Amino acid sequence: MTLTARDLLYGIQAELAPHEDDNRMVPLISVGKAPRAVFAAIAAEEQRIISSDWRSFHAMAARADDPNVRAFLDALPPGEQQALALLDALVAAAGPDQGMEPPRAGCQAYPAYVAWLALNAEPSAATAGIYANVAAFGRYCRVVADSMRTNYKFDDPACAFFDFFAADSPGYEQRALAAIQAGIDTDRLNPNDAHLYARLFQNYELMFWNTLADEFAG
């Protein structure tokens, strides 16, 4: 039976699903038990992450030979640039990061991994790893944005960064599937690599949130 992009993604997401609740920070935010200072820390860390990922996605797209893969990856940097601009309101509302260790290694491991992928991974396999984690990240952002309004009384501009990633992006799934299928059809995509990249994406994403939980949960 020929592997399809959708089959591959379903298999990867089934593998990731049992660990999506390993995030210890978002549940605290969801019920208002995290201190308000955590939002200043998130904003400061995300400013560094977004700037790094913007460059990494450009580099990854430049290595992609297939037009479908390049189309998916080329669409990522403009979104990162928009998200970076949205952080300004959160920084203004939350104030400066007063953490003991800015930047936090456990938070910045994520963009370091994305930079590694940009230089070393087959772009279509990296696409599978990126897209397989999108739904979980969107759910995290949706929960955070809702709680910011109800439990922390942030206004809409301060929540806009999380609203942006919580919203559906038109055509995003279709571009991802086309890119992944192109990698399968040309035998450039190794399914084992796609699973590995997706699992590590999840691990580093959870490390970001749980690093903050270790600092702010007490």
Secondary structure by P-SEA (a helix, b strand, c coil): ccccaaaaaaaaaaaacccccccccaaaaaacccccaaaaaaaaaaaaaaaaaaaaaaaaaaacccaaaaaaaaacaaaaaaaaaaaaaaaaaacccccccccccccaaaaaaaaaaacccaaaaaaaaaaaaaaaaaaaaaaaaaaaacccccccccaaaaaaaaccccaaaaaaaaaaaaaaaaccccaaaaaaaaaaaaaaaaaaaaaaaacccc
